[in-house]
Amino acid sequence: MTAIPQDIDAVENLLAGQGYVASRALATVVFLSLKLGRPLFLEGEAGVGKTEIAKTLAAALGRRLIRLQCYEGLDAASAVAEWNFAAQMIAIRTAEGASDRDQLKAELFTEDYLIERPLLAAMRPQPGGAPVLLIDELDRTDEPFEAFLLEALSDFQVTIPELGTIKAPEPPIVILTSNRTREVHDALKRRCLYHWVDYPSFDRELAILQARVPEAQAALSREVVAFVQRLRHEDLFKKPGVAEAIDWAKCLLALDVISLSPEVIADTLGAILKYQDDIARLQGSEAKRLLDDVRRELAPA
């Protein structure tokens, strides 16, 4: 287990050691979250590295990563714990005819019959220290679930009616992410430090690509980053994120590509664009036009 970094530079170095190139602003808010024990709320477009920061922190600190993937209709039972009804029914049938029904009832609602879900797991002591709890894509849930989260994030505890309140002996490191498909309630945001994760600058995205795909030649990496950044200025339904840039570079390497061409771009657009209308828009002369623009930008003065 690695100790919590004691300054912003140490956070940058810790993340860089795992191949995550963070901006100074992001490293600062991560440091403050760790130092103050406050949840960190990360908002931004899909594919800019919000989820990855939690994975990177867990790996760098040697902590367990516990992920709660949010979705529409997520409720407390699915997030905290559920009773193993099948096992309880077997126990009831096995004990049929037992005279002490009150004792049987008490035995049915114990930890032995509890199925642990992410929020409860995050409140348990862990061998390597407090875990990293990732509450991913919170904007996919609804307001009642947000209200339920307030208890967990305020006091780092959850309540199971049959067992009572379970409080974390050491608060987990909590990271919440949102793609901003809807606004998250202010009451929840107030309990967190907030950071908007934007698309990176050219230099930082190039550094990210070199860290994640080091085998790619420098010239190809520069073309990939410049082309992806150029795409983000186009009128697309879904702009490519950093994750797509990394995937594209890996695809190009697998095809032994050393330089972009309109033909290569047309053949591999599915790695960076995920909607057919966007792909159709980049077919033919449009891809060549963008590539020409990119090469003019990259040409030495």
Secondary structure as UniProt FT lines:
FT   HELIX           8..16
FT   TURN            17..19
FT   HELIX           24..36
FT   STRAND          40..44
FT   TURN            46..47
FT   HELIX           50..61
FT   STRAND          65..69
FT   TURN            72..73
FT   HELIX           76..79
FT   STRAND          81..83
FT   HELIX           85..94
FT   TURN            95..97
FT   HELIX           101..108
FT   HELIX           111..113
FT   STRAND          114..116
FT   HELIX           118..123
FT   TURN            127..128
FT   STRAND          132..136
FT   HELIX           138..140
FT   HELIX           143..155
FT   STRAND          157..160
FT   TURN            161..163
FT   STRAND          164..167
FT   STRAND          173..178
FT   HELIX           186..189
FT   TURN            190..191
FT   STRAND          193..197
FT   HELIX           202..212
FT   TURN            214..215
FT   HELIX           218..231
FT   TURN            232..233
FT   HELIX           242..254
FT   TURN            255..256
FT   HELIX           262..268
FT   HELIX           269..271
FT   HELIX           276..281
FT   HELIX           285..298
//
